[in-house]
Amino acid sequence: MESWKQALWLVKFELKAYRKGMLFAMLPYLIFFFAILYTLENNILSDGSHSVLDDILFATIFWFAVIWTKPKEFQYQKLDGEFWASPYFVLLKQLPIPKDILIKSRLLQYYMTSIPAHLFVLIMIYISSPTIRDLLSPGEYIAFSLIWLSSGMVIGGVFPASESGEYNSKLKLVIYTFISVVVFLGAFIALYIFTGEGLVYWSIEVANKWPILSAFFSICIAAAFMIYWPHYMRKNIERIDYFK
């Protein structure tokens, strides 16, 4: 518990930088909220039609939007040659801070900035969408929300983990980004082609039919990756020379 308190103390310095651009940081979430609300009411649920766009909107806001809200000085970026990392992480690494506390501070920062924003979007969707309220009871919607919150912790967790650094050429980074985009879009399209429905639809169906089970598995998966990402960062830190 003491190590988490020390990690929180480190995060507080970073959160002060967020205050200056808080309204701008919330803009992507607001834009995607209105886009999601429009598609839910006018496409997926109202007339029975389904679109890959709905999956892309949900995936973007829960998996990727957090990187747009991060101040530039804290973002993952090219620092020297082929070395990419967060300048703030490298700075902290050169101070006499225990590795465990440093790792926890990076993950804690991610959870403290992403989860409240994701909860805001989910709550606003339920309040603003009569169709969602007709489809899901409050308990079922909690299960649906846990599915997407846990997915953000699992997939979005790659961003705080990557802050520890990586050696990447520009070509390699472009190739990895291209492959990631193709894989994600391909998975969404394949799911739609083979099942006739998208990821959002199926998450609604699972939450509707098995709310307790889906909530339980979502929490378990999120907890597993809360263990995995620190392990990944620990191994990554050990192989990188931050002082050369």
ABEGO torsion letter per residue (X at the ends): XAAAAAAAAAAAAAAAAAAAAAAAAAAAAAAAAAAAAAAAAABAAAAGBBBAAAAAAAAAAAAAAAAAABBAAABBBBABEABBBBAAAAAAAABBBBAAAAAAAAAAAAAAAAAAAAAAAAAAAAAABAAAAAABBAAAAAAAAAAAAAAAAAAAAAAAAAAAEBBBBAAAAAAAAAAAAAAAAAAAAAAAAAAGBBAAAAAAAAAAABAAAAAAAAAAAAAAAAAAAAAAAAAAAAABBAAX
